[in-house]
């Protein structure tokens, strides 16, 4: 039985999640729930869920380069051992690398200690099942159910054992290289890698060098406190400058845990997740190996959707979050999806979003067709987008604001102006008291004014 087949305890099915968000549990270190005592109990709770199903349950644990990762690694190890679960410690590893190692070790669960692109003061815990995909809501609810139970340590003879895996990085490097054609050779490509002082720092340079690329690096000196600081996929200024300075063909920026990637072309222009998705999708479509359609999110650019429509490529939007992209891909039996932020899920190569693998796909295209990145995107017509954040007072209810008739009427008025050449999206922030107003349309529309109209109406409803 796979972990995805678990059944919740009686009475727990209708519960709402108290700790788990869209991607595990995340917050500021030292503030609940991101404390050592809670993570100890979390490891125990996850272990109890596994121990009921497997007589020899195994979990792999990896982390990014935050200083707090050592503390939480020890806490999880202790909690899992107390529940009778065996632990394999991978050390610093990209999130998709941990998903891969979960499968390789035939483990029943993988645990990632990371807060992705957030600064070092934050951290989080996220989980993979034995198939290397995110846990579903049912399993998260069962773990939360166990968190409310008394902590009981197994007897000494029943405790789980811990093992440290010394060759995890080497195994993952070889896996990444195996996702491009066997004869792939990036010789002649000058690449600048930005590893965000995060989990890819000791892996990505080897992958690209061993495939023949001429590699220059930044963001490969983690000290526990500098992850994502002015480097990485959310801070590309330094990478853009380095690409120009080196005369490189491409810059590649990962986030702190390596599941996102943003590219820089040889002119120093940023290439986001939508454009990466466009490149990979059209290349696979031309070669007849796309395998169905493509999944984006509510934030995917209108130009991307229209490009797929014109080419006859099915396209579907999921909720924001790579887990939701993956869920729709699984439902449809499709192989490619992603987010504007740079989460690219290449299910023909891996079970989850992987920044290194997505970048390798783009370099393979550049090498195969013999054209620079900027020329590959020459036909992509990106629709301008305006995003306005409207901050809410503490006592405001986001859903009530969005569903108020005055806001609905204003949105409909803007949509009637745009017609099929634009769209409006209102989305509550998952982490802040904000409503995000997005208006996207082709250049003849004044999206600044249209987004402002809706934001002003929301402010009126609030006040």
C-alpha positions as CSV (number, residue, x, y, z in Angstrom):
1,X,0.0,0.0,0.0
2,X,1.3,3.4,-1.0
3,X,1.1,6.3,1.5
4,X,-1.5,7.9,-0.9
5,X,-3.9,5.1,0.1
6,X,-4.0,6.0,3.8
7,X,-7.4,6.6,5.4
8,X,-7.9,9.3,7.9
9,X,-9.0,8.4,11.5
10,X,-12.7,8.6,12.1
11,X,-13.9,12.2,12.4
12,X,-10.8,13.7,10.8
13,X,-11.9,13.8,7.2
14,X,-13.8,17.1,7.5
15,X,-11.1,18.8,9.5
16,X,-9.3,21.8,8.1
17,X,-5.6,22.0,8.0
18,X,-4.1,23.9,10.9
19,X,-0.4,23.9,10.0
20,X,0.0,22.8,6.4
21,X,-0.1,25.4,3.7
22,X,0.1,25.0,-0.1
23,X,3.6,23.7,0.2
24,X,4.2,22.2,3.6
25,X,4.7,24.2,6.8
26,X,6.7,27.4,6.7
27,X,7.4,30.4,8.9
28,X,10.0,32.4,10.8
29,X,12.5,30.4,12.8
30,X,11.8,30.6,16.5
31,X,8.1,31.6,16.0
32,X,5.5,28.9,16.2
33,X,5.2,26.5,14.4
34,X,8.9,26.8,13.2
35,X,10.4,25.8,16.5
36,X,12.6,22.9,17.6
37,X,10.0,21.4,19.8
38,X,7.2,21.5,17.2
39,X,9.4,20.0,14.5
40,X,10.4,17.2,16.9
41,X,6.7,16.5,17.4
42,X,6.1,16.8,13.6
43,X,8.7,14.2,12.9
44,X,7.1,11.9,15.5
45,X,3.6,12.5,14.0
46,X,4.7,11.7,10.5
47,X,6.5,8.6,11.8
48,X,3.4,7.4,13.6
49,X,1.5,7.7,10.3
50,X,4.1,5.6,8.5
51,X,4.7,3.1,11.3
52,X,1.0,2.0,11.3
53,X,1.4,1.0,7.6
54,X,4.9,-0.4,7.3
55,X,6.9,-2.7,9.6
56,X,10.2,-1.2,8.4
57,X,9.3,2.4,7.5
58,X,12.0,4.5,5.9
59,X,12.3,8.2,5.5
60,X,14.9,10.3,3.7
61,X,15.7,13.9,5.0
62,X,17.4,16.6,3.1
63,X,17.8,20.4,3.6
64,X,19.0,23.6,2.0
65,X,21.8,25.7,3.4
66,X,20.1,27.7,6.2
67,X,21.8,27.6,9.5
68,X,18.6,26.4,11.2
69,X,18.5,23.4,9.0
70,X,20.9,21.5,11.3
71,X,18.6,22.1,14.3
72,X,15.5,20.9,12.4
73,X,17.3,18.0,10.9
74,X,18.2,16.7,14.4
75,X,14.7,17.4,15.6
76,X,13.1,15.4,12.8
77,X,15.6,12.6,13.2
78,X,14.8,12.3,16.9
79,X,11.0,12.4,16.4
80,X,11.0,9.8,13.6
81,X,13.3,7.5,15.6
82,X,11.1,7.8,18.6
83,X,8.2,6.6,16.4
84,X,10.2,3.6,15.3
85,X,11.0,4.9,11.8
86,X,14.4,4.5,10.1
87,X,16.1,7.7,8.8
88,X,18.5,8.4,5.9
89,X,20.2,11.8,6.2
90,X,21.1,13.3,2.8
91,X,22.6,16.7,3.9
92,X,22.2,19.7,1.7
93,X,20.2,18.7,-1.4
94,X,17.9,20.4,-3.8
95,X,14.2,19.7,-3.1
96,X,13.8,17.7,-6.4
97,X,16.9,15.8,-5.5
98,X,15.3,14.7,-2.3
99,X,12.2,13.5,-4.3
100,X,14.6,11.5,-6.5
101,X,16.4,10.0,-3.5
102,X,13.1,9.1,-1.9
103,X,12.4,6.9,-4.9
104,X,15.9,5.5,-5.2
105,X,16.0,4.4,-1.5
106,X,12.5,2.9,-1.8
107,X,11.6,5.1,1.1
108,X,8.1,5.6,2.2
109,X,8.5,9.4,2.7
110,X,10.9,12.2,1.9
111,X,11.2,15.3,4.1
112,X,12.6,18.6,2.9
113,X,13.9,21.3,5.3
114,X,13.6,24.5,3.3
115,X,11.8,27.8,2.9
116,X,12.6,27.9,-0.8
117,X,13.3,31.5,-2.0
118,X,12.7,33.1,1.4
119,X,15.5,34.7,3.4
120,X,17.6,32.7,5.9
121,X,15.4,33.7,8.9
122,X,12.6,31.6,7.6
123,X,12.4,27.8,7.3
124,X,9.9,25.1,6.6
125,X,9.2,21.5,6.3
126,X,7.6,19.8,3.2
127,X,7.0,16.2,2.4
128,X,7.1,13.8,-0.5
129,X,5.4,10.4,-0.7
130,X,7.2,7.3,-1.8
131,X,6.4,8.1,-5.4
132,X,8.4,11.4,-5.2
133,X,5.3,13.7,-5.3
134,X,3.8,16.0,-2.8
135,X,1.5,14.6,-0.1
136,X,-2.2,14.9,-0.7
137,X,-4.5,16.7,1.8
138,X,-5.6,13.5,3.4
139,X,-2.2,12.5,4.6
140,X,-1.4,16.0,5.8
141,X,-4.6,15.9,7.9
142,X,-3.6,12.6,9.3
143,X,-0.2,14.0,10.4
144,X,-2.0,17.0,12.0
145,X,-4.3,14.5,13.8
146,X,-1.2,12.8,15.3
147,X,0.2,16.2,16.4
148,X,-2.6,16.5,18.9
149,X,-1.8,13.1,20.5
150,X,0.5,12.5,23.4
151,X,4.2,12.0,22.5
152,X,5.2,8.4,23.2
153,X,8.7,7.1,22.6
154,X,9.1,3.5,21.5
155,X,11.1,1.1,23.6
156,X,14.9,1.0,22.9
157,X,14.7,-2.1,20.8
158,X,12.0,-0.6,18.6
159,X,13.6,2.8,17.9
160,X,14.4,3.8,14.3
161,X,18.0,3.8,13.1
162,X,19.7,6.8,11.5
163,X,22.1,6.6,8.6
164,X,24.0,9.4,6.8
165,X,24.3,9.0,3.0
166,X,27.6,10.3,1.7
167,X,27.1,9.9,-2.0
168,X,23.7,11.6,-2.4
169,X,25.0,14.5,-4.4
170,X,26.9,12.3,-6.8
171,X,23.8,10.1,-7.4
172,X,21.7,13.2,-8.1
173,X,24.2,14.7,-10.5
174,X,24.2,11.5,-12.6
175,X,20.4,11.5,-12.6
176,X,20.2,15.1,-13.8
177,X,22.7,14.3,-16.6
178,X,20.6,11.3,-17.6
179,X,17.6,13.5,-18.4
180,X,19.1,14.9,-21.6
181,X,20.0,12.7,-24.7
182,X,22.9,10.4,-24.1
183,X,25.0,12.2,-26.7
184,X,24.2,15.7,-25.5
185,X,27.2,17.9,-25.4
186,X,27.1,21.5,-24.4
187,X,30.6,22.3,-25.6
188,X,30.8,25.8,-26.9
189,X,28.0,27.1,-24.6
190,X,29.2,29.7,-22.1
191,X,27.0,29.5,-19.0
192,X,26.8,31.5,-15.8
193,X,25.1,29.7,-12.9
194,X,23.6,31.5,-9.8
195,X,23.0,28.9,-7.1
196,X,21.6,31.4,-4.6
197,X,24.0,30.2,-1.9
198,X,21.5,27.4,-1.6
199,X,21.1,23.7,-2.1
200,X,22.3,23.5,-5.7
201,X,25.7,25.1,-4.9
202,X,27.6,21.7,-5.0
203,X,25.5,20.0,-7.6
204,X,24.6,22.3,-10.5
205,X,28.2,23.4,-11.4
206,X,29.2,19.7,-11.8
207,X,26.1,18.8,-13.9
208,X,26.7,21.5,-16.5
209,X,30.5,21.2,-16.5
210,X,30.3,17.4,-17.0
211,X,28.0,17.9,-19.9
212,X,30.7,20.1,-21.6
213,X,29.6,23.7,-20.8
214,X,32.0,26.5,-20.0
215,X,30.7,27.4,-16.5
216,X,31.1,30.5,-14.4
217,X,29.4,30.6,-11.0
218,X,28.1,33.0,-8.5
219,X,26.1,32.3,-5.3
220,X,28.1,29.1,-4.4
221,X,29.5,30.1,-1.0
222,X,26.7,29.4,1.5
223,X,27.4,30.4,5.1
224,X,24.0,29.6,6.6
225,X,22.9,33.2,6.5
226,X,23.3,34.3,2.9
227,X,20.9,32.0,1.1
228,X,18.9,34.0,-1.5
229,X,20.5,37.3,-0.3
230,X,20.8,39.5,-3.5
231,X,21.2,36.3,-5.6
232,X,19.0,33.6,-7.0
233,X,15.9,33.4,-9.0
234,X,14.2,36.3,-7.2
235,X,17.3,38.6,-7.3
236,X,18.8,38.4,-10.8
237,X,20.6,41.8,-11.0
238,X,24.0,40.2,-10.2
239,X,23.5,37.4,-12.6
240,X,22.4,39.8,-15.4
241,X,25.6,41.8,-14.9
242,X,27.8,38.7,-14.8
243,X,26.3,37.4,-18.1
244,X,27.1,40.7,-19.8
245,X,30.6,40.8,-18.2
246,X,31.4,37.3,-19.3
247,X,29.8,37.5,-22.7
248,X,27.9,34.4,-21.8
249,X,25.2,32.6,-23.9
250,X,22.9,32.2,-21.0
251,X,22.5,32.8,-17.2
252,X,20.7,30.3,-15.0
253,X,19.4,31.3,-11.6
254,X,18.0,28.8,-9.1
255,X,16.2,29.6,-5.9
256,X,17.4,28.4,-2.5
257,X,16.1,24.9,-2.8
258,X,16.6,24.4,-6.5
259,X,13.0,23.7,-7.6
260,X,12.7,27.1,-9.4
261,X,14.8,28.5,-12.3
262,X,14.9,31.8,-14.1
263,X,17.1,32.4,-17.2
264,X,19.0,35.4,-18.5
265,X,19.6,35.7,-22.3
266,X,22.9,37.0,-23.7
267,X,21.6,40.5,-23.8
268,X,20.9,40.4,-20.0
269,X,17.1,40.1,-20.4
270,X,15.2,38.0,-17.8
271,X,13.4,34.9,-19.1
272,X,10.7,33.8,-16.7
273,X,8.8,30.5,-16.2
274,X,6.2,31.2,-18.8
275,X,8.8,31.7,-21.4
276,X,10.7,28.6,-20.3
277,X,7.4,26.6,-20.5
278,X,6.8,28.0,-24.0
279,X,10.3,26.9,-25.2
280,X,10.1,23.4,-23.9
281,X,6.4,22.9,-25.0
282,X,6.9,24.1,-28.6
283,X,10.2,22.1,-29.0
284,X,8.5,18.9,-27.8
285,X,5.4,19.7,-29.9
286,X,7.5,20.0,-33.1
287,X,9.2,16.7,-32.3
288,X,5.9,15.0,-31.6
289,X,6.8,14.1,-28.0
290,X,4.7,16.6,-26.0
291,X,2.4,14.0,-24.7
292,X,-0.9,15.9,-24.6
293,X,-1.2,19.4,-23.4
294,X,0.4,21.9,-21.0
295,X,-0.7,23.0,-17.5
296,X,0.0,26.6,-16.3
297,X,-1.6,28.5,-13.4
298,X,-4.0,31.4,-12.9
299,X,-1.0,33.7,-13.2
300,X,0.3,32.3,-16.5
301,X,0.6,35.0,-19.1
302,X,-2.3,35.6,-21.6
303,X,0.3,35.5,-24.4
304,X,1.3,32.0,-23.4
305,X,-2.3,30.7,-23.5
306,X,-2.9,32.4,-26.9
307,X,0.3,30.9,-28.3
308,X,-0.7,27.4,-27.3
309,X,-4.2,28.0,-28.7
310,X,-2.9,29.1,-32.0
311,X,-0.7,26.0,-32.2
312,X,-3.5,23.6,-31.3
313,X,-1.8,22.7,-28.0
314,X,-4.3,22.1,-25.2
315,X,-3.7,24.4,-22.2
316,X,-5.2,24.3,-18.8
317,X,-4.8,26.6,-15.7
318,X,-4.4,25.2,-12.2
319,X,-4.4,27.0,-8.9
320,X,-1.1,28.8,-8.1
321,X,1.4,26.3,-6.6
322,X,3.4,23.6,-8.2
323,X,1.5,20.9,-6.3
324,X,-1.7,22.0,-8.1
325,X,0.1,22.0,-11.4
326,X,1.3,18.4,-10.7
327,X,-2.2,17.3,-9.7
328,X,-3.7,18.5,-13.0
329,X,-0.9,16.9,-15.0
330,X,-1.7,13.6,-13.2
331,X,-5.4,13.9,-13.8
332,X,-4.9,14.6,-17.5
333,X,-2.0,12.3,-18.1
334,X,0.1,15.2,-19.5
335,X,3.8,15.6,-19.1
336,X,4.6,19.4,-18.9
337,X,3.5,22.2,-16.7
338,X,4.8,25.2,-14.8
339,X,4.5,28.6,-13.2
340,X,5.7,32.1,-14.1
341,X,7.9,32.0,-11.0
342,X,10.0,29.3,-12.6
343,X,8.6,26.0,-11.2
344,X,8.7,23.8,-14.3
345,X,7.4,20.3,-14.0
346,X,8.9,18.0,-16.7
347,X,7.1,14.7,-15.9
348,X,8.8,13.1,-18.8
349,X,12.0,13.4,-16.7
350,X,11.1,13.8,-13.1
351,X,8.1,13.6,-10.7
352,X,8.3,17.2,-9.5
353,X,9.5,20.7,-10.4
354,X,13.2,20.8,-10.9
355,X,15.3,23.9,-11.8
356,X,18.3,22.0,-13.1
357,X,16.4,19.7,-15.3
358,X,14.3,22.5,-16.8
359,X,17.5,24.5,-17.6
360,X,19.1,21.4,-19.2
361,X,16.0,21.1,-21.5
362,X,16.5,24.7,-22.7
363,X,20.3,24.2,-23.3
364,X,19.5,21.1,-25.2
365,X,17.1,23.1,-27.4
366,X,19.7,25.8,-28.0
367,X,22.3,23.3,-29.0
368,X,20.0,21.2,-31.1
369,X,18.7,24.1,-33.2
370,X,21.9,26.2,-33.1
371,X,20.2,29.4,-32.1
372,X,20.7,31.7,-29.0
373,X,18.0,31.9,-26.3
374,X,16.8,35.4,-27.4
375,X,16.1,34.2,-31.0
376,X,14.2,31.2,-29.7
377,X,11.7,33.6,-28.1
378,X,11.3,36.0,-31.0
379,X,7.8,34.8,-31.8
380,X,6.6,34.8,-28.2
381,X,4.1,37.7,-27.7
382,X,4.0,38.4,-24.0
383,X,1.0,40.4,-22.9
384,X,1.8,43.3,-20.6
385,X,0.6,42.7,-17.0
386,X,-0.1,45.1,-14.1
387,X,-0.3,43.7,-10.6
388,X,-1.6,45.9,-7.7
389,X,-1.6,44.7,-4.1
390,X,-4.4,46.1,-1.9
391,X,-3.6,45.8,1.8
392,X,-6.5,44.8,4.1
393,X,-7.1,45.8,7.7
394,X,-6.8,43.1,10.3
395,X,-10.6,42.7,10.7
396,X,-11.4,42.5,7.0
397,X,-12.5,39.2,5.4
398,X,-10.9,38.7,2.0
399,X,-13.6,36.5,0.6
400,X,-16.3,38.9,1.6
401,X,-14.4,41.8,-0.1
402,X,-13.8,39.9,-3.3
403,X,-17.4,38.7,-3.5
404,X,-19.0,42.1,-2.8
405,X,-21.4,43.2,-5.5
406,X,-19.5,46.5,-6.0
407,X,-16.2,44.7,-6.7
408,X,-17.9,42.1,-9.0
409,X,-19.6,44.9,-11.0
410,X,-16.3,46.7,-11.4
411,X,-14.4,43.6,-12.5
412,X,-17.2,42.8,-15.1
413,X,-17.0,46.4,-16.4
414,X,-13.2,46.0,-17.0
415,X,-13.6,42.6,-18.5
416,X,-16.2,44.0,-21.0
417,X,-13.6,46.6,-22.1
418,X,-10.9,44.0,-22.6
419,X,-13.0,41.3,-24.3
420,X,-10.9,38.4,-25.5
421,X,-7.8,40.5,-25.6
422,X,-7.3,40.7,-21.8
423,X,-8.2,39.2,-18.5
424,X,-8.6,40.2,-14.8
425,X,-7.6,38.1,-11.8
426,X,-8.3,38.8,-8.2
427,X,-6.4,36.6,-5.8
428,X,-6.1,36.7,-2.0
429,X,-2.4,36.3,-0.9
430,X,-1.7,33.1,0.9
431,X,0.8,34.7,3.2
432,X,-0.1,38.3,3.7
433,X,-3.3,40.4,4.3
434,X,-3.5,41.4,0.7
435,X,-5.8,41.1,-2.3
436,X,-3.8,40.9,-5.5
437,X,-5.4,42.6,-8.5
438,X,-4.0,41.6,-11.9
439,X,-4.9,43.0,-15.2
440,X,-3.3,41.6,-18.3
441,X,-3.9,42.7,-21.9
442,X,-2.3,43.6,-25.2
443,X,-0.6,47.0,-25.4
444,X,-3.5,49.0,-26.8
445,X,-5.2,48.9,-23.4
446,X,-4.2,51.1,-20.4
447,X,-3.8,48.3,-17.9
448,X,-2.4,50.6,-15.3
449,X,-5.6,52.6,-15.2
450,X,-7.8,49.5,-15.4
451,X,-6.1,47.8,-12.5
452,X,-6.2,51.1,-10.6
453,X,-10.0,51.2,-11.1
454,X,-10.5,47.8,-9.5
455,X,-8.0,48.5,-6.7
456,X,-9.8,51.7,-5.9
457,X,-13.2,49.9,-5.8
458,X,-11.8,47.4,-3.3
459,X,-10.5,50.2,-1.1
460,X,-14.0,51.7,-1.1
461,X,-15.5,48.4,0.0
462,X,-12.9,48.0,2.7
463,X,-13.5,51.5,4.1
